[in-house]
Amino acid sequence: MVEIRYFAAIADAVGKDTETIDLPADATLADLRATLAAAYGPGLDTMLGVCAYLIGDELTRDPSTALTRRVDVLPPFAGG
């Protein structure tokens, strides 16, 4: 089980801030993206492609990164 936390525009797109998804123990970021696109539609995959992911203490976009128990999905933020 992986807890997914969504922020900003991606939370709006999926309609929630958090959810738990059952994925295999060896699942990668690519697996997560495929699962989310299947659940929410291909338009979400485009959004996920520009997101950064906080997995453990590592901020990454590498699709081969192994998942941990929690993943934060972070869309680009406007600064100011």
N, C-alpha and C positions, 0 to 999 in steps of 0.2 A: 504494500500500500504506500502510495506517495501522496503527501499533502501538497496541493498546488495553491499558491496564493497569487492572486491577480491584482494588478495595480492600474489605476488611471484608465486610459482608453480600452485596454484589454479587459478590464473588469466590466466596463460598460458593454463591450461586445459579447461577452459570455453571460452577462446578467447576474454575476455573483462575484464575491471577493475571494472565496475559497471553496475548494472541493477536494475530495479524496478519490483517487483513481487506483484501481487494482492493476498493477503492471508487474511483469516478471522481475525477479531480483537482479537480473543483469541488464535491465532496460537502460537505454541511452536517451539523450535529449532528442535524437531523431525519432525514437519510438514514441516519446511523449507528444511531439509535434504531430505525428501521424495519427495518434489516438485522438487528440483534440480536434484536428481537422475533420476526422471522420464523425466526431460527435457534434461539431458546431458548423460544419460546412467548409468548403474550400476557400471561401473568402477569409476565414480566420487564419489559414495557413500563410497568406500574404502578410497579415499583421504579425504573426509569430516570427516571420522571417526577419523582421526589423527589431525584434525585442532582444534584450539581454536577459540572461538567466542567472540567478544567484543560486548556486548548487553547493551546499556546504558553505565554505568561506570563499569560493571561487566565482567570480563574475565571468561568464563565458557566452559565446555564441557557437561553440564547436559542437556539431551534431553528434560526435562520437563520445562526448562526455557522459560518464556513468551517472545515473541519478542517485540521490540520497533520499532520505525519508521526507524531505521538504524541498520544494523548488519554488522560488519567487520568479514570476514572469513580469519583467519590467520593460514597458514600451519606452520609446524615446520621450524624454521630458523636455518641454520648452524651458529655457533658463531665463533668468532676468535679474 
